[in-house]
Amino acid sequence: MSPKLLAWSAQNPRDMPWKGETDPYKIWLSEIILQQTRVEQGLPYYEKFLRHYPTIRQLADAHEDTVLKDWEGLGYYTRARNLHATAKYIAHQLNGHFPDTYEEIRSLKGVGDYTAAAIASFAYQLPYAVLDGNVYRVLARKFGIDTPIDTPAGKRQFAALAQSLLDKRRPAAYNQAMMDFGATQCTAANPQCLTCPFQEECVGFQTKNIGQLPVKSKNMVKKDRYFLYIVFKKGTETWIRQRTEKDIWQNLYEFPMMELRELPMRQNDAWATVAKQYFSEYTFSEIPQVSLSKIYRQTLTHRYINAVFLTVELPTYFPVNIFKNPVFSAWKCVFLADFKEKFSLPRIISLFLSDNTLTFAF
């Protein structure tokens, strides 16, 4: 398979800043950024991280809040936390030396089989085949494999096949060509079969089964979650909290939030819910400036987040000790402008703040 694939690659160059790179730090950085991310979206983040953290030691020495802020908008924040933790481990425990064996690379936090194979082959020319979504698709179609790729049996079968096909003399060039071929020629939608060098030997094409390959055993059912964010606004200040829950938004900042079974559609209903939770004395008539936002939505891997924001204008004389919720002691009072510019936020909050730039006088 290698001669045809490498010939195709030479005739169809795909320019990316990390192609041909042998610095393991830069390769690792690009691979972590590109996990579950399109190249077009990840490219500016790769360039930004190299500007801000030219070496792994500079990344290790950065504060986690700064790293998360630089990651903002890319999603899957666990990647950023793992990136930072691994940088600290390499800088402090390995004296800045990036591991140079597959097993050591695979043991790093946030590194799986694919990422380890990519780093090992690209940085050190070690003979390990990459197996990502693009490679699964190429192999399933070319060899007509209908074993579901999301099952243990399927993963073993495809891993063995990918490794058997690897050009062990040129593992980096072969792996890159395979991924480029899947990304630009043998695409998920509208593959370019008529100009494919493997057309005559492609089982999927010859059996007119391209659209059904690769096979997945199950389609993930996403569930809805409903968040009511409360923007307690006092002049140019607001209250925020840092998420400590062990989820993808861990250590990001947000407005105080209540998770509900459904979103309140009316302003008075939202205020009644908030007042019951946070206030011991004040009534709606005593804090008249309340407004409810439109619904904001964000799609995550396993969830749909649906959120509304209730802005509560607190009068300047308002005593903050009126809050009766015990978590209030963990909140921070910050300037609204600083919240947007200096803190790492979930995308759904960034969308709300972008819509309300004039209202909040940023």
Residue pairs with C-beta under 8 A, 6 or more apart in sequence:
1 165
1 198
2 165
2 167
2 170
2 174
4 197
4 198
5 174
5 177
5 178
5 181
5 197
6 167
6 170
6 173
6 174
6 177
7 197
8 177
8 181
8 185
8 197
9 173
9 176
9 177
9 180
9 181
12 180
12 184
12 185
14 180
14 183
14 184
16 39
16 43
17 30
17 43
17 46
17 47
18 26
18 27
18 30
18 46
19 176
21 27
21 30
21 122
21 123
22 122
22 123
23 123
24 98
24 99
24 100
24 119
24 123
24 124
25 55
25 56
25 98
26 50
27 118
27 119
27 122
27 123
28 86
28 98
28 111
28 115
28 119
29 46
29 49
29 50
29 83
30 42
30 46
31 115
31 118
31 119
32 79
32 82
32 83
32 110
32 115
33 42
33 45
33 46
33 49
33 74
33 79
34 42
35 76
35 79
35 115
36 75
36 76
36 301
37 74
37 75
37 76
39 183
41 74
42 74
45 70
45 71
45 74
48 70
49 59
49 70
52 58
52 62
52 70
53 59
53 62
53 87
56 87
56 90
56 91
56 96
56 98
57 87
57 91
57 96
59 67
59 83
59 84
59 87
59 91
60 84
60 87
60 88
60 90
60 91
60 92
61 91
62 84
64 81
64 84
64 251
65 251
65 343
65 344
67 80
67 83
67 84
68 77
68 80
68 81
68 251
68 252
68 344
69 342
69 343
69 344
71 77
71 79
71 80
71 344
72 344
72 345
72 347
72 350
73 347
73 350
74 80
75 248
75 300
75 347
76 248
76 301
77 248
77 249
77 250
77 251
77 252
77 344
78 110
78 248
78 250
79 110
81 250
81 251
82 109
82 110
83 110
85 109
85 110
86 108
86 109
86 110
86 111
89 108
89 109
90 96
90 97
90 98
90 99
90 108
98 123
99 105
99 107
99 108
100 123
100 124
101 120
101 126
102 116
102 117
102 120
102 126
102 128
105 111
105 115
105 116
105 119
105 120
106 112
106 113
106 116
108 116
111 119
113 131
113 159
114 130
114 131
114 132
116 128
117 128
117 129
117 130
117 131
117 175
118 130
118 175
120 126
120 128
121 127
121 128
121 129
121 130
121 171
121 172
121 175
122 172
122 175
122 176
125 171
125 172
126 171
127 166
127 168
127 171
128 163
128 166
128 171
129 135
129 159
129 162
129 163
129 165
129 166
129 171
129 174
129 175
130 162
130 175
130 178
130 179
131 158
131 159
131 162
132 179
132 182
133 182
134 178
134 179
134 181
134 182
134 183
134 186
135 158
135 162
135 178
135 179
135 182
136 149
136 158
136 214
137 182
137 186
137 188
137 213
137 214
138 178
138 181
138 182
138 186
139 145
139 158
139 161
139 162
139 165
139 214
140 146
140 149
140 158
140 204
140 213
140 214
140 215
141 186
141 191
141 202
141 203
141 204
141 205
141 209
141 210
141 213
141 214
142 198
142 201
142 202
142 203
142 204
143 161
143 203
144 203
144 204
144 207
144 209
144 213
145 157
145 158
145 161
145 213
145 214
146 212
146 213
146 215
147 153
147 154
147 157
147 158
147 215
148 154
148 214
148 215
148 216
148 217
149 155
149 158
149 214
149 215
149 216
150 216
150 217
150 218
151 217
154 217
166 174
166 175
167 173
167 174
185 191
185 192
185 195
185 196
186 192
186 196
191 210
193 199
193 202
193 205
193 210
196 202
196 205
199 205
200 206
203 209
204 210
204 213
220 301
220 302
222 299
222 300
222 302
222 303
222 304
223 302
223 303
223 304
224 303
224 304
224 306
225 259
225 303
225 304
225 305
225 306
226 259
226 260
226 261
226 262
226 263
226 306
226 307
227 257
227 258
227 259
227 260
227 305
227 306
227 307
227 308
227 348
228 257
228 258
228 259
228 260
228 263
228 264
228 270
228 273
228 274
228 307
228 308
228 310
229 254
229 255
229 256
229 257
229 307
229 308
229 309
229 310
229 349
229 352
230 255
230 256
230 257
230 258
230 274
230 278
230 309
230 310
230 312
231 238
231 255
231 309
231 310
231 311
231 312
232 238
232 239
232 255
232 256
232 312
232 314
233 311
233 312
233 313
233 314
233 336
233 360
234 313
234 314
234 315
234 316
234 318
235 316
236 335
236 336
236 337
236 361
237 333
237 334
237 335
237 336
238 255
238 333
238 334
238 335
238 336
238 339
239 255
239 256
239 328
239 331
239 332
239 333
239 334
240 253
240 254
240 255
240 256
240 331
240 332
240 334
240 339
240 343
241 253
241 254
241 255
241 256
241 257
241 327
241 330
241 331
241 332
242 251
242 252
242 253
242 330
242 332
243 249
243 250
243 251
243 252
243 253
243 254
244 250
244 251
248 300
249 346
251 344
252 344
252 345
252 346
253 339
253 343
253 344
253 345
254 345
254 346
254 349
255 309
255 349
256 278
256 327
256 331
258 273
258 274
258 277
260 273
263 295
263 306
263 307
263 308
264 270
264 273
264 292
264 308
266 292
267 290
267 291
267 292
267 310
268 284
270 290
270 292
270 308
270 310
271 284
271 290
271 310
271 312
272 284
274 310
274 312
275 282
275 283
275 284
277 325
278 323
278 324
278 325
278 328
279 322
279 323
279 324
280 322
280 324
281 322
282 322
284 290
287 312
287 313
287 314
287 315
287 318
289 312
289 313
290 310
290 311
290 312
290 313
291 310
291 311
292 308
292 309
292 310
292 311
293 308
293 309
293 310
293 311
293 352
293 355
293 356
294 308
295 306
295 307
295 308
296 306
296 307
296 308
296 309
296 348
296 351
296 352
297 304
297 305
297 306
297 307
297 348
298 304
298 305
298 307
298 346
298 347
298 348
298 351
299 305
305 348
307 348
307 352
309 352
320 328
320 333
334 343
336 360
336 361
336 362
337 360
337 361
337 362
339 345
339 353
340 350
340 353
340 362
341 362
345 353
353 360
353 362
